[in-house]
Structures are given as C-alpha cells and as structure tokens.
Amino acid sequence: MVGAGIVGLAAASRLLDAGWRVTVLADRPTAASTSHLAAAVWFPTRADPRDRVLAWGAATFAELADQARRGVPGVLMRESLALYREDPGTPWWAAAVPDLRPARPDELPAGYAHGLRFAVPLVEMPVHLPWLTDDLLARGAGFVTHRLDRLDDAPSVTGGPDLVVAAPGLSARELVPDAAVVPVRGQIVRVTNPGLTLSVRDEGHPGGRAYVHPRTDDVILGGTLDEGVWDATPDPATEAAIVARCTDLVPELAHAAVLGSVAGLRPARPTVRLERGTLADGTPVVHDYGHGGSGITLSWGCADEVVRRSAGP
Ligand SMILES: Cc1cc2nc3c(=O)[nH]c(=O)nc-3n(C[C@H](O)[C@H](O)[C@H](O)COP(=O)(O)OP(=O)(O)OC[C@H]3O[C@@H](n4cnc5c(N)ncnc54)[C@H](O)[C@@H]3O)c2cc1C
C-alpha cells in the first residue's frame, strides 16, 4: 500500500479483512497528511463521476454510521442543516443519505428560504487516524517510512509484493505520473466551541462557501476551493472572511475565539482514478487517488472496490 492517508488506511483495512498481508509505505507520518487536517464531514465535494461517487459515498456513509454506532474513536454522527436561497430540489447525493428532509421555516436563519436537514458522519481525524493506524498494526500490517520517487519502485522497496495499491493523494501527479491530478487548496479555521452541536453549511454564500462543523472540543469553519493553487500557507485575510461569513450563518460564533487556521491541498482530478493496471516490472497495481474534497466521504466505498479489483480486472 503506497499512502497512509485515509484512502490508503481504509483500503489496507479492507485488504487485511480479505486475507492479504499488508505493508503500508508512506513518506511522512499520517499526522502530516492532508487527511489529518480535513474537516472530514461526509459530503461529496469536487469529485466525479457522480454515479461512482454516489455508490462509493453511500457505502462509506453506511460504514461510518456503523462505526459511530460501535463507538469507533473519532467517528460520530452530526445533525446538519444545509441552507439555500433557491429551492434545491432533491440533491444528486440524496440517495446516499437516509432521513433527509426539508427544514421547517422555524429552523432557518434570517435570509434563507430553503434548507435541508439530515445527519451525516463526521470524523475527528486527529483522534481517528491514530486509532486506525494502531488497529492496522494490531491486525498485522507493517508500516514503512520511505519516500518513493516513482511508483514503479514500490515493488523493490516492499520486497516483491503480489499487488501494489497506489493511494498517494496529490503526489500521484509526479509519482505515477498523472498530470490530471491538480491541487485544490482549502483553508479552514479552528475556533472554540460556544456550545454548538449542529453542522450548518451554505455552499452558495455570496462571500464564498461557508460551513460550520462542531467537533467535541472545537468548531471547524470553512472554507475555500482554490483550483490549481499550490501554496498551503494560511492567509489571514481569508481567515477573517471565513469567520465573518460563518458568523452570518451561526451568530453564536461571535463568542468563539480563533484557535488557528490551516490550509491543505485537496488531491483533485477530473475523475477519481480507481482502476487496475500494471507496473513496469509486471506487478499488478490498483490505483486509488484523485478524491478531491471527498477523500473521507468515499474512503470505505473505494476500499471495497480496491479489494474487488485486487482479485482481477
Ligand atoms: C481544508 C480541507 C478540508 C477537507 N474537508 C473534507 C471533508 O469534510 N470531507 C471529505 O471527504 N474530504 C475533505 N477534504 C479532502 C480530503 O482531505 C482528501 O480528499 C483526502 O485527505 C485524500 O486522502 P488521501 O489518502 O488520498 O491523501 P493524503 O491524505 O494526502 O495521503 C497521501 C499519502 O501518500 C503518502 N505519499 C505521498 N507521496 C509519497 C511518496 N512519494 N512516497 C511515499 N509516500 C507518499 C503520504 O505520506 C500520505 O501518507 C478536505 C481537504 C482539505 C484540504
């Protein structure tokens, strides 16, 4: 397994379930991955094609909802309100979300005529990813820290495996190489939680997309979708704008203190690449990258498909 972000770790878990011996190879700790900093709420964003995204997203929703029920660390269900100025109709992703309903007028903040209510999984990654890593270790997976220059080198580094799974996120651009992979920068702001328990989002806010995701000890405010931007330095003016438009949505945030801002590069591609191929030395490879703003949303559904593809084309 090349990659120890959520996509690689979920696939490693499913491959262990299927009886494979698994070695996970990554060039840095998972705490330094894009997956670690993500808001990590189930919601399909900047990922295609829709038919496959819907199927992977539905499978991931079901898996994460089950993990939340079982008390898997960091995984919880979050009641949510999506706000719209125009009637949204039935969103294309609705079939993956049980119990979606129109918001009642008394549930809408001033200025909004429409809303949808639903509960979705939210994963507190700084809690969950260390747990998932320990779980894989306990089930016999090996972890190797090594920077690959070419995906074709993976078999020699890992001792001639029967299969390589490529989940290197944005690095697929150089590693595979695959020029279709591009960064979509996102900045989010962490603030203290003034007692919020409801996720609220307005993807069409005139100031830019706005979302408020309460976690156990803080709230994540977002966000931006900056196509093709490689600079992952948080910008103070963007931070102020995010806080202002999120406070529009949720006025209680006026009492929250900013804890910090982070920016990350989503690994985007016109379509997620999940297919089987062959490396230069003939080793079969299953590519699993290009999840854009939906790596958590699609992780377990994609992992199931990796297992199916591990058995043959
Ligand atoms: C601000 C922000 C908010 C987000 N919010 C959400 C959200 O709410 N919901 C959602 O579903 N998604 C969200 N995302 C998107 C999500 O974070 C990504 O889609 C996801 O993290 C991609 O996971 P990955 O495992 O493919 O990549 P990564 O997490 O980037 O992991 C890549 C792995 O590959 C390894 N690697 C890379 N290059 C090499 C190399 N040369 N040699 C060896 N190893 C290598 C790395 O060490 C790492 O382990 C958000 C992203 C951002 C930036």
The ligand as an SDF file (V2000), in Angstrom:
LIG
                    3D

 53 58  0  0  0  0  0  0  0  0999 V2000
   -9.3110   22.0790    4.1500 C   0  0  0  0  0  0  0  0  0  0  0  0
   -9.7700   20.7230    3.7060 C   0  0  0  0  0  0  0  0  0  0  0  0
  -10.9800   20.2270    4.1670 C   0  0  0  0  0  0  0  0  0  0  0  0
  -11.4380   18.9910    3.7410 C   0  0  0  0  0  0  0  0  0  0  0  0
  -12.6300   18.5270    4.2260 N   0  0  0  0  0  0  0  0  0  0  0  0
  -13.0970   17.3390    3.7870 C   0  0  0  0  0  0  0  0  0  0  0  0
  -14.3540   16.8510    4.2520 C   0  0  0  0  0  0  0  0  0  0  0  0
  -15.0270   17.4990    5.0630 O   0  0  0  0  0  0  0  0  0  0  0  0
  -14.7820   15.6480    3.7780 N   0  0  0  0  0  0  0  0  0  0  0  0
  -14.0570   14.9030    2.8860 C   0  0  0  0  0  0  0  0  0  0  0  0
  -14.4990   13.8270    2.4950 O   0  0  0  0  0  0  0  0  0  0  0  0
  -12.8640   15.3490    2.4310 N   0  0  0  0  0  0  0  0  0  0  0  0
  -12.3800   16.5460    2.8530 C   0  0  0  0  0  0  0  0  0  0  0  0
  -11.1850   17.0140    2.3800 N   0  0  0  0  0  0  0  0  0  0  0  0
  -10.4820   16.2430    1.3410 C   0  0  0  0  0  0  0  0  0  0  0  0
   -9.6540   15.1280    1.9560 C   0  0  0  0  0  0  0  0  0  0  0  0
   -8.7960   15.6690    2.9300 O   0  0  0  0  0  0  0  0  0  0  0  0
   -8.8440   14.4120    0.8680 C   0  0  0  0  0  0  0  0  0  0  0  0
   -9.6740   14.0070   -0.1910 O   0  0  0  0  0  0  0  0  0  0  0  0
   -8.1920   13.1680    1.4700 C   0  0  0  0  0  0  0  0  0  0  0  0
   -7.4360   13.5170    2.6130 O   0  0  0  0  0  0  0  0  0  0  0  0
   -7.3140   12.4570    0.4650 C   0  0  0  0  0  0  0  0  0  0  0  0
   -6.7770   11.3440    1.1410 O   0  0  0  0  0  0  0  0  0  0  0  0
   -5.5880   10.5170    0.5330 P   0  0  0  0  0  0  0  0  0  0  0  0
   -5.3470    9.3910    1.4750 O   0  0  0  0  0  0  0  0  0  0  0  0
   -5.8420   10.2240   -0.9000 O   0  0  0  0  0  0  0  0  0  0  0  0
   -4.3430   11.5460    0.5210 O   0  0  0  0  0  0  0  0  0  0  0  0
   -3.3870   12.0690    1.6770 P   0  0  0  0  0  0  0  0  0  0  0  0
   -4.0840   12.2610    2.9530 O   0  0  0  0  0  0  0  0  0  0  0  0
   -2.6860   13.2410    1.0790 O   0  0  0  0  0  0  0  0  0  0  0  0
   -2.3290   10.9100    1.8680 O   0  0  0  0  0  0  0  0  0  0  0  0
   -1.3470   10.6180    0.8970 C   0  0  0  0  0  0  0  0  0  0  0  0
   -0.3860    9.6040    1.4670 C   0  0  0  0  0  0  0  0  0  0  0  0
    0.5790    9.2670    0.4630 O   0  0  0  0  0  0  0  0  0  0  0  0
    1.8840    9.3510    1.0120 C   0  0  0  0  0  0  0  0  0  0  0  0
    2.8130    9.7460   -0.0580 N   0  0  0  0  0  0  0  0  0  0  0  0
    2.6880   10.7980   -0.8930 C   0  0  0  0  0  0  0  0  0  0  0  0
    3.7580   10.8590   -1.7210 N   0  0  0  0  0  0  0  0  0  0  0  0
    4.5550    9.8220   -1.4090 C   0  0  0  0  0  0  0  0  0  0  0  0
    5.8030    9.3440   -1.9020 C   0  0  0  0  0  0  0  0  0  0  0  0
    6.4500    9.9750   -2.9010 N   0  0  0  0  0  0  0  0  0  0  0  0
    6.3610    8.2500   -1.3520 N   0  0  0  0  0  0  0  0  0  0  0  0
    5.7240    7.6010   -0.3330 C   0  0  0  0  0  0  0  0  0  0  0  0
    4.5420    8.0230    0.1810 N   0  0  0  0  0  0  0  0  0  0  0  0
    3.9640    9.0970   -0.3440 C   0  0  0  0  0  0  0  0  0  0  0  0
    1.7590   10.4270    2.0940 C   0  0  0  0  0  0  0  0  0  0  0  0
    2.8070   10.3130    3.0660 O   0  0  0  0  0  0  0  0  0  0  0  0
    0.3960   10.1230    2.6650 C   0  0  0  0  0  0  0  0  0  0  0  0
    0.5150    9.0840    3.6130 O   0  0  0  0  0  0  0  0  0  0  0  0
  -10.6750   18.2300    2.8220 C   0  0  0  0  0  0  0  0  0  0  0  0
   -9.4470   18.7090    2.3980 C   0  0  0  0  0  0  0  0  0  0  0  0
   -8.9980   19.9480    2.8130 C   0  0  0  0  0  0  0  0  0  0  0  0
   -7.6690   20.4630    2.3370 C   0  0  0  0  0  0  0  0  0  0  0  0
  1  2  1  0
  2  3  1  0
  2 52  2  0
  3  4  2  0
  4  5  1  0
  4 50  1  0
  5  6  2  0
  6  7  1  0
  6 13  1  0
  7  8  2  0
  7  9  1  0
  9 10  1  0
 10 11  2  0
 10 12  1  0
 12 13  2  0
 13 14  1  0
 14 15  1  0
 14 50  1  0
 15 16  1  0
 16 17  1  0
 16 18  1  0
 18 19  1  0
 18 20  1  0
 20 21  1  0
 20 22  1  0
 22 23  1  0
 23 24  1  0
 24 25  2  0
 24 26  1  0
 24 27  1  0
 27 28  1  0
 28 29  2  0
 28 30  1  0
 28 31  1  0
 31 32  1  0
 32 33  1  0
 33 34  1  0
 33 48  1  0
 34 35  1  0
 35 36  1  0
 35 46  1  0
 36 37  1  0
 36 45  1  0
 37 38  2  0
 38 39  1  0
 39 40  1  0
 39 45  2  0
 40 41  1  0
 40 42  2  0
 42 43  1  0
 43 44  2  0
 44 45  1  0
 46 47  1  0
 46 48  1  0
 48 49  1  0
 50 51  2  0
 51 52  1  0
 52 53  1  0
M  END
$$$$
